[in-house]
């Protein structure tokens, strides 16, 4: 068997996190189209509605998602095939501000106003812990 395609990985990730969220008493809704960054809409156990952009790894992009009250949902990319890997649901702007405070001097943040990483550093893991789902 070969590697999964990007579409297959996205579908598997969506199924994985949907099952986890349902078990945590979230309601998961899928808009007809990914418009304005809304890939999913979640109703939290407390009844709050969240517009969510799902990613395969930690990512922010101010030009796409900044200042629109969207949440980022992504797994720890290290454990792609590991059952029970950590997932994080974090407000985009809060994650973006954290990243700017740590890495705002880098060219990718200055030029593109965004980033994504293939792994979660110890420092990032500390920030994300309160957003684990």
ROMILUM-779901 format. One record per residue (C-alpha): x negated, y negated, z negated; residue number from 1. Coordinates in pm, 1 decimal, decimal comma, padded with zeros to 6 digits. Layout:
N
east/north/up/dovo
X/Y/Z/NUM
...
***
This chain:
133
east/north/up/dovo
00000,0/00000,0/00000,0/1
-00118,1/-00350,7/00079,8/2
-00096,0/-00669,2/-00120,3/3
00241,5/-00827,9/-00170,7/4
00329,1/-01123,8/00046,8/5
00393,7/-01463,6/-00109,5/6
00768,1/-01413,7/-00056,2/7
00757,7/-01073,6/-00227,1/8
00566,8/-01215,5/-00524,6/9
00817,0/-01501,7/-00554,5/10
01111,4/-01258,8/-00547,1/11
00949,9/-01029,6/-00806,7/12
00871,6/-01327,1/-01031,9/13
01228,8/-01455,1/-01001,4/14
01368,8/-01112,3/-01096,4/15
01124,9/-01077,7/-01387,3/16
01198,1/-01415,2/-01544,6/17
01572,1/-01398,2/-01476,1/18
01596,9/-01074,2/-01675,5/19
01391,1/-01222,1/-01960,5/20
01595,0/-01543,9/-01973,4/21
01924,9/-01355,3/-01975,0/22
01800,2/-01145,6/-02268,2/23
01714,2/-01472,5/-02445,8/24
02074,8/-01594,0/-02394,2/25
02006,0/-01838,9/-02112,4/26
02239,5/-01856,4/-01815,4/27
02053,8/-01862,5/-01485,4/28
02200,4/-02031,9/-01178,1/29
02049,8/-02041,8/-00831,6/30
02134,3/-02344,7/-00619,8/31
02208,9/-02276,8/-00253,7/32
01897,5/-02473,2/-00157,0/33
01576,8/-02583,6/-00329,9/34
01658,1/-02955,9/-00312,6/35
01489,9/-03224,1/-00517,8/36
01278,2/-02959,0/-00682,5/37
01575,9/-02767,3/-00828,1/38
01489,9/-02403,8/-00769,5/39
01694,8/-02284,6/-01066,9/40
01939,0/-02440,8/-01308,9/41
01931,6/-02302,8/-01661,1/42
02186,2/-02339,9/-01938,1/43
01993,8/-02303,4/-02262,4/44
02139,0/-02107,8/-02555,7/45
02222,3/-02450,2/-02705,6/46
02422,0/-02547,8/-02393,3/47
02174,0/-02792,8/-02235,1/48
02139,5/-02782,7/-01855,2/49
01784,5/-02788,5/-01715,9/50
01676,5/-02841,5/-01354,9/51
01383,3/-02603,9/-01302,5/52
01108,9/-02556,2/-01044,6/53
00961,4/-02205,0/-01060,3/54
00595,4/-02153,3/-00974,7/55
00364,4/-01853,8/-00974,5/56
00108,7/-02033,7/-01189,4/57
00066,9/-02357,5/-01385,9/58
00121,7/-02653,3/-01153,2/59
00227,4/-03017,6/-01150,5/60
00276,7/-03266,4/-00869,8/61
00376,9/-03621,2/-00956,2/62
00477,3/-03705,8/-00599,2/63
00727,6/-03416,7/-00585,3/64
00841,5/-03375,1/-00943,9/65
00739,0/-03683,4/-01140,4/66
00999,1/-03887,0/-01325,8/67
01297,4/-03673,7/-01212,1/68
01355,0/-03479,6/-01536,1/69
01254,2/-03140,3/-01399,1/70
01109,7/-02847,6/-01588,7/71
00832,6/-02618,0/-01464,5/72
00870,0/-02242,3/-01514,9/73
00565,9/-02021,8/-01456,5/74
00395,5/-01706,3/-01585,6/75
00046,0/-01657,8/-01713,8/76
-00104,8/-01566,0/-01376,2/77
-00363,8/-01331,1/-01530,0/78
-00114,5/-01057,9/-01609,0/79
00060,0/-01031,6/-01272,0/80
00144,6/-00663,7/-01309,9/81
00146,3/-00652,0/-01689,6/82
00484,9/-00597,9/-01850,1/83
00569,8/-00860,2/-02106,5/84
00334,7/-01128,6/-01978,2/85
00391,7/-01477,4/-02110,1/86
00611,1/-01725,7/-01927,5/87
00634,1/-02096,7/-01997,1/88
00918,9/-02345,5/-01955,1/89
00778,3/-02697,4/-01990,8/90
00893,6/-03045,5/-01888,7/91
00696,4/-03141,3/-01578,0/92
00612,9/-03492,5/-01695,7/93
00489,2/-03374,6/-02034,6/94
00262,2/-03116,3/-01870,6/95
00146,0/-03374,7/-01617,5/96
00056,7/-03624,3/-01891,6/97
-00135,5/-03356,5/-02081,4/98
-00329,7/-03271,5/-01767,6/99
-00405,9/-03637,3/-01688,9/100
-00537,1/-03687,2/-02043,0/101
-00773,0/-03391,0/-01998,6/102
-00862,6/-03410,1/-01629,0/103
-00744,8/-03744,9/-01492,0/104
-01097,5/-03827,9/-01381,5/105
-01109,8/-03543,7/-01124,5/106
-01064,4/-03609,6/-00754,1/107
-00761,1/-03378,3/-00724,0/108
-00571,5/-03575,8/-00987,2/109
-00672,9/-03913,5/-00842,9/110
-00618,5/-03824,6/-00477,3/111
-00316,0/-03594,7/-00490,7/112
-00167,4/-03666,8/-00832,4/113
-00126,5/-03294,5/-00880,7/114
-00295,3/-02968,6/-00958,8/115
-00249,7/-02596,2/-01001,8/116
-00477,3/-02341,9/-01163,5/117
-00524,0/-01967,6/-01121,9/118
-00566,7/-01909,6/-01493,3/119
-00478,2/-02061,3/-01827,6/120
-00770,8/-02194,9/-02027,3/121
-00776,0/-02163,7/-02405,2/122
-00706,4/-02536,5/-02436,1/123
-00410,5/-02522,5/-02195,4/124
-00280,3/-02210,8/-02371,9/125
-00277,9/-02405,6/-02697,7/126
-00067,6/-02681,7/-02541,0/127
00169,8/-02435,1/-02370,7/128
00231,6/-02212,1/-02671,7/129
00533,3/-02412,6/-02790,5/130
00689,0/-02373,1/-02443,1/131
00660,6/-01992,6/-02423,9/132
00980,6/-01807,0/-02332,7/133
***
